[in-house]
Amino acid sequence: MMSSSPANLENLNGLCVLIVEDSWHVGVGLKHLLESSGASVVGPVPTAADAMRRISESVPDVAVVDINLRGGERSYDLIDQLNERGIRIVVLTGYADVSIASGKAAVILQKPVRAEALIASLLG
């Protein structure tokens, strides 16, 4: 899924990242990568409802969101809700064509993503 060379990874100390990803392997891989770069990670969570529960407990700085979630759910409404709360959004998807209105996501990354590209997108 991701390739990384730790020497090139930026320092994410102090950044809180919510991961919304229904694939357990992808979610755990993202969590490991981000934590090893210094971020505090919320999740991964597989559904929009789980994400909103987590946000009600602690508001992250940025959310890494997959478009297709558990049970065929799409994350478009969740992306709108995260935007309303001022949370920066990085979309991570396996699909080439995603229907996200301009300005809703800071960046859209294709899976598989290089670790460096993901880290850079989180730093904005």
Secondary structure as the mmCIF struct_conf table of DSSP 4:
data_model
#
loop_
_struct_conf.conf_type_id
_struct_conf.id
_struct_conf.beg_label_comp_id
_struct_conf.beg_label_asym_id
_struct_conf.beg_label_seq_id
_struct_conf.end_label_comp_id
_struct_conf.end_label_asym_id
_struct_conf.end_label_seq_id
HELX_RH_3T_P HELX_RH_3T_P1 PRO A 6 ASN A 8
HELX_LH_PP_P HELX_LH_PP_P1 LEU A 9 ASN A 11
TURN_TY1_P TURN_TY1_P1 ASN A 13 GLY A 14
STRN STRN1 CYS A 16 VAL A 20
BEND BEND1 ASP A 22 ASP A 22
HELX_RH_AL_P HELX_RH_AL_P1 TRP A 24 SER A 36
TURN_TY1_P TURN_TY1_P2 SER A 37 GLY A 38
STRN STRN2 SER A 40 VAL A 45
BEND BEND2 PRO A 46 THR A 47
HELX_RH_AL_P HELX_RH_AL_P2 ALA A 48 GLU A 57
BEND BEND3 ASP A 61 ASP A 61
STRN STRN3 VAL A 62 VAL A 65
BEND BEND4 ILE A 67 ILE A 67
STRN STRN4 ASN A 68 ASN A 68
HELX_RH_3T_P HELX_RH_3T_P2 ARG A 70 GLY A 72
STRN STRN5 ARG A 74 ARG A 74
BEND BEND5 SER A 75 SER A 75
HELX_RH_AL_P HELX_RH_AL_P3 TYR A 76 GLU A 84
TURN_TY1_P TURN_TY1_P3 ARG A 85 GLY A 86
STRN STRN6 ARG A 88 THR A 93
BEND BEND6 GLY A 94 GLY A 94
BEND BEND7 ALA A 96 ALA A 96
TURN_TY1_P TURN_TY1_P4 SER A 102 GLY A 103
BEND BEND8 LYS A 104 LYS A 104
BEND BEND9 ALA A 106 ALA A 106
STRN STRN7 VAL A 107 GLN A 110
BEND BEND10 LYS A 111 PRO A 112
HELX_RH_AL_P HELX_RH_AL_P4 ALA A 115 LEU A 123
#
